[in-house]
Amino acid sequence: MFIIVKYGQNETLLCNPMCAIVNLLNSVKKRAGYGNSSVIVDLSDETGLVKELDLHKYDSATKYLNSHETYILIQKEQLQDNLSVDSGSPIDSKNYQYTPLLEQYENLFPNFKVHVDHIATPKIKKRGGKSPSPAGRFTSKPKKSTESGTSKKTSGKKK
């Protein structure tokens, strides 16, 4: 199992994705010459879809990358906006700018356009009204009383 990572002046890296994403990205970063820099790297497919692997650092890379495919090394830069567009009030929102680290990527991949697939997070429905009973707590059944109410005693003789 392998993937090909393209960067620089059409240079390629052959990588084994059967490891944690953090290890794969660190290896690619060092081998591509960005090891001592503070550059955040990620990968995109041949169409420009950014994989956002840094969000899943401890997952296996094979979960997000397909074997025998070519990926482009991407630089992920964090931008901060100080003003909201709508209200003009100061907020701390984080946006990212993605830059391909492959020179002349337009000629090599004509359909390449950097984009991120935003997946909507499912909303959890809250229960209305009643709260669930505490786990592990059960009400015991009432014990049936005997009709006579008296118990028989056996007398024992000491020997």
C-alpha positions as CSV (number, residue, x, y, z in Angstrom):
1,M,0.0,0.0,0.0
2,F,1.4,3.4,-1.0
3,I,0.5,6.9,-1.9
4,I,2.4,9.5,-4.0
5,V,2.8,13.0,-2.7
6,K,3.8,15.7,-5.2
7,Y,5.5,19.0,-4.2
8,G,8.1,21.5,-5.2
9,Q,9.2,21.3,-8.9
10,N,7.2,18.2,-9.6
11,E,9.1,16.2,-7.1
12,T,7.4,13.0,-5.7
13,L,7.5,11.2,-2.4
14,L,6.4,7.6,-2.1
15,C,4.7,7.1,1.3
16,N,3.2,4.3,3.3
17,P,-0.2,5.5,4.7
18,M,-0.5,2.6,7.1
19,C,0.3,4.7,10.1
20,A,-1.2,7.5,12.3
21,I,-1.8,10.7,10.4
22,V,0.5,12.7,12.7
23,N,3.4,10.4,11.7
24,L,2.6,10.6,8.0
25,L,2.4,14.4,8.0
26,N,5.6,14.8,10.0
27,S,7.4,12.4,7.6
28,V,6.2,14.2,4.5
29,K,7.0,17.6,6.0
30,K,10.6,16.6,6.8
31,R,11.2,14.8,3.5
32,A,9.8,17.7,1.5
33,G,12.2,20.1,3.3
34,Y,9.8,21.9,5.6
35,G,10.9,20.0,8.8
36,N,12.4,22.9,10.7
37,S,9.7,25.5,9.7
38,S,6.4,26.3,11.4
39,V,4.5,25.5,8.2
40,I,1.3,23.4,8.7
41,V,1.0,20.9,5.9
42,D,-1.9,18.9,4.6
43,L,-2.8,16.9,1.5
44,S,-5.3,17.4,-1.3
45,D,-6.4,15.1,-4.0
46,E,-5.9,15.8,-7.8
47,T,-9.1,17.9,-7.9
48,G,-8.0,20.1,-5.1
49,L,-10.2,18.7,-2.3
50,V,-8.2,19.4,0.9
51,K,-8.3,16.3,3.2
52,E,-7.9,18.3,6.5
53,L,-5.9,15.5,8.0
54,D,-4.7,17.6,10.9
55,L,-8.2,17.3,12.4
56,H,-7.8,13.6,12.7
57,K,-4.2,13.3,13.9
58,Y,-4.4,10.0,15.7
59,D,-6.6,8.1,13.2
60,S,-5.0,5.8,10.6
61,A,-4.2,7.6,7.4
62,T,-5.7,4.7,5.3
63,K,-9.1,5.9,6.6
64,Y,-8.8,9.1,4.6
65,L,-6.3,8.3,1.8
66,N,-6.7,5.8,-1.0
67,S,-3.9,3.5,-2.0
68,H,-2.1,4.1,-5.3
69,E,-3.4,7.7,-5.6
70,T,-1.5,10.9,-6.1
71,Y,-1.9,13.8,-3.5
72,I,-0.6,17.4,-3.6
73,L,1.2,18.9,-0.6
74,I,-0.7,21.9,0.7
75,Q,0.3,24.6,3.1
76,K,-2.4,25.5,5.6
77,E,-2.2,29.1,7.0
78,Q,-4.4,30.3,9.8
79,L,-5.9,33.8,9.3
80,Q,-7.8,35.7,11.9
81,D,-10.5,38.3,11.2
82,N,-10.9,41.0,13.9
83,L,-14.2,42.3,12.7
84,S,-17.4,40.5,11.9
85,V,-18.8,41.3,8.4
86,D,-22.4,41.7,9.6
87,S,-22.2,43.6,12.8
88,G,-18.7,45.1,12.8
89,S,-18.2,43.9,16.4
90,P,-14.8,42.3,17.3
91,I,-14.8,38.5,17.3
92,D,-12.1,35.9,17.1
93,S,-13.0,33.8,14.1
94,K,-10.5,31.6,12.4
95,N,-10.3,31.1,8.7
96,Y,-7.7,29.1,6.7
97,Q,-5.9,29.8,3.5
98,Y,-4.6,26.8,1.5
99,T,-1.7,27.1,-0.8
100,P,-0.4,24.3,-3.0
101,L,3.3,23.6,-2.5
102,L,3.6,22.2,-6.0
103,E,4.9,24.6,-8.6
104,Q,2.9,24.8,-11.9
105,Y,0.1,22.6,-10.5
106,E,-2.2,24.2,-13.1
107,N,-0.3,22.6,-15.9
108,L,0.0,19.2,-14.2
109,F,-3.6,19.0,-12.9
110,P,-5.9,21.2,-15.1
111,N,-9.0,20.5,-13.0
112,F,-7.2,21.4,-9.7
113,K,-9.0,24.0,-7.6
114,V,-8.4,24.2,-3.9
115,H,-11.6,23.6,-1.9
116,V,-12.7,22.2,1.4
117,D,-15.7,19.9,1.9
118,H,-17.5,21.2,4.9
119,I,-19.6,18.4,6.4
120,A,-22.5,19.6,8.6
121,T,-22.3,18.2,12.1
122,P,-25.4,16.3,13.1
123,K,-27.5,18.0,15.8
124,I,-28.3,16.0,18.9
125,K,-32.0,16.0,19.7
126,K,-32.7,16.7,23.3
127,R,-35.5,14.9,25.2
128,G,-38.3,17.1,26.2
129,G,-40.2,16.9,29.4
130,K,-39.1,13.8,31.3
131,S,-35.5,13.0,32.2
132,P,-34.2,9.5,31.9
133,S,-34.0,7.3,35.1
134,P,-30.5,7.0,36.6
135,A,-28.6,4.1,35.2
136,G,-28.4,1.0,37.3
137,R,-31.1,2.0,39.8
138,F,-34.0,-0.2,39.9
139,T,-36.9,-0.1,42.4
140,S,-37.2,-3.4,44.2
141,K,-40.4,-5.3,44.2
142,P,-42.3,-5.2,47.5
143,K,-41.9,-8.4,49.5
144,K,-45.0,-10.5,50.0
145,S,-45.9,-11.0,53.6
146,T,-46.8,-14.4,55.0
147,E,-50.4,-14.9,56.2
148,S,-49.7,-16.0,59.7
149,G,-47.1,-13.5,60.5
150,T,-45.4,-15.8,62.9
151,S,-42.4,-17.9,62.3
152,K,-41.8,-21.4,63.6
153,K,-38.8,-21.9,65.8
154,T,-37.1,-25.2,66.1
155,S,-35.8,-26.1,69.5
156,G,-32.4,-27.6,69.6
157,K,-31.1,-29.7,72.4
158,K,-27.5,-29.3,73.5
159,K,-25.6,-32.5,73.9
